[in-house]
Amino acid sequence: MNNLFVYLEIEDGKVQDVSLELLTKGRSLANQLKCQVEAVAVGTKLDKIGAQVFPYGVDVLHTFDDARLTPYTSLPHTAVLVKLFGEEKPQIALMGATNIGRDLGPRVSSALFSGLTADCTALEIGDHEEKKEGKTYTNLLYQIRPAFGGNIVATIVNPENRPQMATVREGVMKKEILDANYKGKTVAHDVKQYVSDTDFVVSVIERHIEASKVNIKGAPIIVAGGYGLGSKENFQLLHDLANTIGAEVGASRAAVDAGYAEHERQIGQTGITVRPKLYIACGISGQIQHIAGMQESSMIIAINNDPNAPINTIADYVITGDVEVVVPKMVKFYKKNSK
């Protein structure tokens, strides 16, 4: 009762990173609340899921194993969570802000009249005071997310209804094993008690999955460009540098909106959150929305013709100059001085 639940996204028997990141954050939140972390696995062939999630501090793993539950379809997964949450009364329920989470979360929260905050970038525990009613609520989930196109950061609370539900984008939270030997228990549920035949009125006949050719999230080195590059042609300079040093190319939202780069390369509050070993920011002014998506990089190099650019305040090294002059020199000297 009143524990923290995380819905697990599973593909080919493997728990997806976004769910493991939520388990890591969930364990931290649960420690503050002095409650347990419970995970929900819905699919088939789930016998190896426990070994994947228990090291992240999961106390209870709920499994719903049925061949009809894979691949994901809306109705049966919704039915499972609505009934399970009705029985277990979690105080917090988290899931990824993925295609699945964005479909499943609203359905479950609507059925439970609980409310949902989508695309959170941070989760914290805190108190809230309703001055008009003279009430003080303790240990609420602060659901923090960008609003108004990323121009402000909103903190949303749900004082009355439960569970407090939120979806979180992949890469926003750190994925970190708590204890490789952590032991939790598995509760195998009878799927027939949670779903009916009408929940399977839609079935997936065939799936076609094309893996993204861009791997920004896992890249150890990222060369990112902003609106300051001035054109899509100048963005090719970043690709030249990236190819030379074995990096991936990223972009700010302004650069993507201007058509300089594809949306899948966007880094920031409304894009991907990254933590590379080296982040080279080229022509990026450093608005808070972008910094939120890359500030945990191990080393940051800023190249900008504005010595007062905000990104310089968080950079480890600052190169003041025009990107179209500096980057070709970097490529030249790297090739000259590397084997």
C-alpha positions as CSV (number, residue, x, y, z in Angstrom):
1,M,0.0,0.0,0.0
2,N,1.2,3.5,-0.9
3,N,4.4,2.4,-2.5
4,L,6.1,3.8,-5.6
5,F,5.4,1.9,-8.9
6,V,7.3,1.9,-12.2
7,Y,5.8,0.5,-15.4
8,L,8.5,-1.4,-17.3
9,E,8.9,-1.1,-21.0
10,I,10.2,-4.4,-22.4
11,E,11.4,-5.2,-25.9
12,D,12.6,-8.7,-26.8
13,G,13.0,-9.7,-23.1
14,K,15.1,-6.6,-22.3
15,V,14.0,-3.8,-20.0
16,Q,14.5,-0.5,-21.7
17,D,16.9,2.1,-20.4
18,V,14.1,4.6,-19.7
19,S,12.5,2.2,-17.2
20,L,15.9,1.5,-15.5
21,E,16.5,5.2,-15.2
22,L,13.1,5.5,-13.5
23,L,13.9,2.7,-11.2
24,T,17.0,4.5,-10.1
25,K,15.1,7.7,-9.5
26,G,12.3,5.8,-7.9
27,R,14.6,4.2,-5.4
28,S,15.9,7.6,-4.4
29,L,12.4,9.0,-4.0
30,A,11.2,5.9,-2.1
31,N,14.1,6.2,0.4
32,Q,12.9,9.7,1.2
33,L,9.3,8.5,1.5
34,K,10.3,5.4,3.5
35,C,8.3,3.2,1.1
36,Q,9.0,0.3,-1.3
37,V,9.7,0.4,-5.0
38,E,7.5,-1.9,-7.1
39,A,7.9,-2.7,-10.8
40,V,5.2,-3.9,-13.2
41,A,6.2,-6.2,-16.1
42,V,3.5,-6.9,-18.7
43,G,4.3,-9.2,-21.6
44,T,5.5,-12.7,-22.2
45,K,8.6,-14.7,-21.3
46,L,9.3,-12.6,-18.2
47,D,11.3,-15.0,-16.2
48,K,14.6,-13.0,-16.7
49,I,13.1,-9.6,-15.9
50,G,13.8,-9.9,-12.1
51,A,17.5,-10.3,-12.6
52,Q,17.5,-7.1,-14.7
53,V,15.6,-4.9,-12.3
54,F,16.3,-6.1,-8.7
55,P,19.8,-4.6,-8.7
56,Y,18.2,-1.2,-9.1
57,G,16.5,-1.6,-5.8
58,V,13.1,-3.1,-6.7
59,D,11.4,-4.6,-3.7
60,V,8.5,-6.2,-5.5
61,L,8.2,-7.2,-9.2
62,H,4.6,-7.8,-10.5
63,T,4.5,-10.0,-13.6
64,F,1.7,-10.5,-16.0
65,D,2.8,-13.2,-18.4
66,D,0.6,-13.9,-21.5
67,A,1.6,-14.2,-25.1
68,R,-1.3,-11.9,-26.1
69,L,0.3,-9.1,-24.1
70,T,3.3,-8.8,-26.5
71,P,3.7,-6.6,-28.5
72,Y,2.1,-3.7,-26.6
73,T,-1.5,-2.8,-27.3
74,S,-3.5,-0.2,-25.4
75,L,-6.5,-1.9,-23.9
76,P,-5.0,-5.0,-22.1
77,H,-2.0,-3.0,-20.7
78,T,-4.4,-0.3,-19.5
79,A,-6.8,-2.9,-17.9
80,V,-3.9,-4.5,-16.0
81,L,-2.6,-1.2,-14.6
82,V,-6.0,0.2,-13.7
83,K,-6.9,-2.9,-11.7
84,L,-3.5,-3.4,-10.2
85,F,-3.3,0.2,-9.0
86,G,-6.9,0.0,-7.7
87,E,-5.8,-3.0,-5.6
88,E,-2.3,-1.8,-4.5
89,K,-3.1,2.0,-4.0
90,P,0.4,3.4,-5.0
91,Q,1.1,6.9,-4.0
92,I,3.4,7.5,-7.1
93,A,3.3,5.8,-10.5
94,L,6.0,6.5,-13.1
95,M,6.5,5.5,-16.8
96,G,8.6,6.6,-19.7
97,A,7.5,9.5,-21.9
98,T,7.8,7.2,-24.9
99,N,5.3,6.3,-27.6
100,I,4.0,3.6,-25.2
101,G,4.0,5.8,-22.1
102,R,2.3,8.7,-23.9
103,D,-0.5,6.3,-24.9
104,L,-0.8,4.3,-21.7
105,G,-0.3,7.0,-19.0
106,P,-3.3,9.2,-20.0
107,R,-5.6,6.1,-20.2
108,V,-4.6,4.9,-16.8
109,S,-4.8,8.3,-15.1
110,S,-8.1,9.1,-16.7
111,A,-9.6,5.8,-15.5
112,L,-8.3,6.4,-12.0
113,F,-9.2,10.2,-12.0
114,S,-5.6,10.8,-10.8
115,G,-4.2,13.3,-13.2
116,L,-0.9,13.1,-15.1
117,T,2.1,15.3,-15.7
118,A,3.8,14.4,-19.0
119,D,7.4,14.9,-20.1
120,C,8.9,15.7,-16.7
121,T,12.6,16.6,-16.6
122,A,12.9,16.3,-12.8
123,L,11.1,14.7,-9.9
124,E,11.5,15.7,-6.2
125,I,9.8,15.3,-2.9
126,G,8.5,18.3,-1.0
127,D,5.7,20.0,0.8
128,H,3.0,22.3,-0.5
129,E,0.8,24.8,1.2
130,E,-2.7,25.8,0.0
131,K,-3.0,29.3,1.5
132,K,-6.6,29.8,0.5
133,E,-7.7,26.6,2.2
134,G,-5.2,26.8,5.0
135,K,-3.9,23.2,4.3
136,T,-0.3,22.0,4.3
137,Y,0.5,18.8,2.3
138,T,3.7,16.9,3.1
139,N,5.8,14.5,1.0
140,L,4.2,15.4,-2.4
141,L,5.8,14.5,-5.7
142,Y,7.1,17.7,-7.3
143,Q,6.6,17.0,-11.1
144,I,8.9,19.5,-12.9
145,R,8.7,20.1,-16.6
146,P,9.3,22.8,-19.2
147,A,6.2,24.7,-20.2
148,F,5.2,27.4,-22.8
149,G,7.6,26.0,-25.4
150,G,10.4,25.6,-22.8
151,N,10.3,29.3,-21.8
152,I,9.5,28.5,-18.2
153,V,10.0,25.5,-15.9
154,A,6.8,24.5,-14.1
155,T,6.5,22.6,-10.8
156,I,3.2,20.7,-10.6
157,V,1.8,19.0,-7.6
158,N,-1.2,16.7,-7.0
159,P,-2.2,17.2,-3.4
160,E,-5.4,15.1,-3.2
161,N,-5.7,12.3,-5.9
162,R,-3.6,9.1,-6.1
163,P,-1.5,7.9,-7.6
164,Q,0.6,10.9,-8.5
165,M,1.5,10.0,-12.1
166,A,4.3,11.3,-14.3
167,T,6.0,10.4,-17.5
168,V,9.7,11.1,-17.9
169,R,11.8,11.3,-21.1
170,E,14.7,8.9,-21.7
171,G,18.1,10.2,-20.6
172,V,16.8,12.7,-18.1
173,M,17.5,10.5,-15.1
174,K,20.7,8.7,-14.4
175,K,20.7,4.9,-14.7
176,E,22.6,3.5,-11.7
177,I,22.7,0.0,-10.1
178,L,22.0,0.2,-6.3
179,D,23.3,-3.2,-5.3
180,A,24.1,-6.1,-7.7
181,N,22.9,-8.5,-5.0
182,Y,19.7,-6.7,-4.0
183,K,16.9,-9.2,-3.5
184,G,13.3,-8.5,-4.2
185,K,10.3,-10.8,-4.5
186,T,8.3,-11.6,-7.6
187,V,4.5,-11.8,-7.6
188,A,3.1,-13.6,-10.6
189,H,-0.5,-12.5,-11.3
190,D,-3.2,-14.4,-13.1
191,V,-3.7,-12.4,-16.2
192,K,-7.3,-13.7,-16.7
193,Q,-8.3,-11.9,-13.5
194,Y,-7.2,-8.5,-15.0
195,V,-8.2,-8.6,-18.6
196,S,-11.1,-9.8,-20.7
197,D,-11.3,-11.1,-24.2
198,T,-12.7,-7.8,-25.4
199,D,-9.4,-6.1,-24.4
200,F,-7.7,-8.1,-27.2
201,V,-10.1,-6.8,-29.9
202,V,-7.0,-5.2,-31.5
203,S,-4.1,-7.4,-32.4
204,V,-0.8,-6.6,-34.0
205,I,-0.3,-8.6,-37.2
206,E,3.1,-7.4,-38.2
207,R,5.7,-5.0,-36.9
208,H,8.4,-3.1,-38.7
209,I,11.1,-1.4,-36.5
210,E,13.8,0.7,-38.0
211,A,16.6,1.6,-35.6
212,S,17.6,5.2,-35.5
213,K,20.9,5.9,-37.3
214,V,21.7,8.7,-34.9
215,N,23.0,7.6,-31.5
216,I,23.4,10.9,-29.6
217,K,22.5,9.5,-26.2
218,G,25.2,6.9,-26.2
219,A,27.9,9.0,-27.9
220,P,31.1,9.7,-25.7
221,I,31.8,12.8,-27.8
222,I,29.2,15.2,-29.1
223,V,29.8,18.2,-31.4
224,A,26.7,20.4,-31.2
225,G,25.7,23.4,-33.2
226,G,23.4,26.3,-32.6
227,Y,21.6,29.0,-34.5
228,G,24.9,31.0,-34.5
229,L,26.2,28.8,-37.3
230,G,24.1,30.7,-39.7
231,S,23.2,28.1,-42.2
232,K,22.7,24.4,-42.9
233,E,25.9,24.5,-45.1
234,N,28.0,25.7,-42.1
235,F,26.5,22.8,-40.1
236,Q,28.5,20.5,-42.4
237,L,31.6,21.8,-40.7
238,L,30.4,20.0,-37.5
239,H,30.0,16.8,-39.4
240,D,33.5,17.1,-40.7
241,L,34.8,17.6,-37.1
242,A,32.7,14.8,-35.8
243,N,33.9,12.4,-38.5
244,T,37.5,13.3,-37.7
245,I,37.3,12.8,-33.9
246,G,34.7,10.0,-33.8
247,A,31.9,12.0,-32.5
248,E,28.2,12.4,-33.0
249,V,26.5,15.7,-34.1
250,G,23.9,17.4,-32.0
251,A,21.9,20.6,-32.3
252,S,20.1,23.2,-30.2
253,R,16.4,23.7,-30.7
254,A,17.0,27.0,-32.5
255,A,19.2,25.2,-35.0
256,V,16.6,22.5,-35.5
257,D,13.8,25.1,-35.9
258,A,15.9,26.9,-38.5
259,G,16.3,23.7,-40.5
260,Y,20.0,23.3,-39.9
261,A,19.7,19.8,-38.4
262,E,17.2,17.0,-38.0
263,H,14.9,16.9,-34.9
264,E,16.4,13.6,-33.8
265,R,19.7,15.5,-33.1
266,Q,18.0,18.1,-30.8
267,I,19.5,18.4,-27.3
268,G,17.8,20.2,-24.4
269,Q,14.6,20.3,-22.4
270,T,12.5,19.6,-25.4
271,G,15.0,17.2,-27.0
272,I,17.5,14.6,-25.7
273,T,19.4,14.8,-22.5
274,V,23.0,13.7,-22.9
275,R,26.0,13.1,-20.6
276,P,29.1,12.6,-22.9
277,K,32.7,12.7,-21.9
278,L,33.3,15.7,-24.2
279,Y,30.7,18.2,-25.4
280,I,31.8,20.7,-28.0
281,A,29.3,23.5,-28.3
282,C,29.6,25.5,-31.5
283,G,27.7,28.7,-32.0
284,I,25.3,27.9,-29.1
285,S,24.5,30.9,-26.9
286,G,23.5,28.6,-24.0
287,Q,19.9,29.3,-23.1
288,I,18.7,27.4,-20.0
289,Q,16.6,25.1,-22.1
290,H,19.7,23.8,-23.9
291,I,21.9,23.8,-20.9
292,A,19.4,21.5,-19.0
293,G,20.1,18.8,-21.6
294,M,23.9,18.8,-21.5
295,Q,25.2,20.4,-18.3
296,E,26.3,17.1,-16.9
297,S,28.8,16.5,-19.6
298,S,32.2,15.6,-18.2
299,M,34.0,18.3,-20.2
300,I,32.5,21.2,-22.1
301,I,34.3,23.2,-24.8
302,A,32.4,26.3,-26.0
303,I,33.2,27.9,-29.4
304,N,31.5,31.3,-29.8
305,N,32.2,34.7,-31.1
306,D,30.4,36.2,-28.1
307,P,32.7,36.3,-25.1
308,N,29.7,36.9,-22.9
309,A,27.6,34.0,-24.1
310,P,25.8,32.2,-21.2
311,I,27.3,28.9,-22.1
312,N,30.7,30.2,-21.3
313,T,29.8,30.2,-17.6
314,I,29.5,26.4,-17.5
315,A,32.2,25.6,-20.1
316,D,35.6,24.1,-19.0
317,Y,37.3,25.7,-22.0
318,V,36.1,28.7,-24.0
319,I,37.3,29.5,-27.5
320,T,36.3,33.0,-28.6
321,G,36.1,33.2,-32.4
322,D,34.0,32.4,-35.5
323,V,33.0,28.7,-35.7
324,E,33.7,28.6,-39.5
325,V,37.3,29.6,-38.7
326,V,38.0,27.6,-35.5
327,V,36.4,24.3,-36.5
328,P,38.5,23.8,-39.7
329,K,41.6,24.5,-37.7
330,M,40.6,21.9,-35.2
331,V,40.2,19.4,-37.9
332,K,43.5,20.3,-39.5
333,F,45.5,20.1,-36.3
334,Y,43.8,16.9,-35.1
335,K,44.7,15.1,-38.3
336,K,48.3,16.5,-38.1
337,N,48.9,15.5,-34.6
338,S,47.1,12.1,-34.4
339,K,48.3,8.8,-35.8
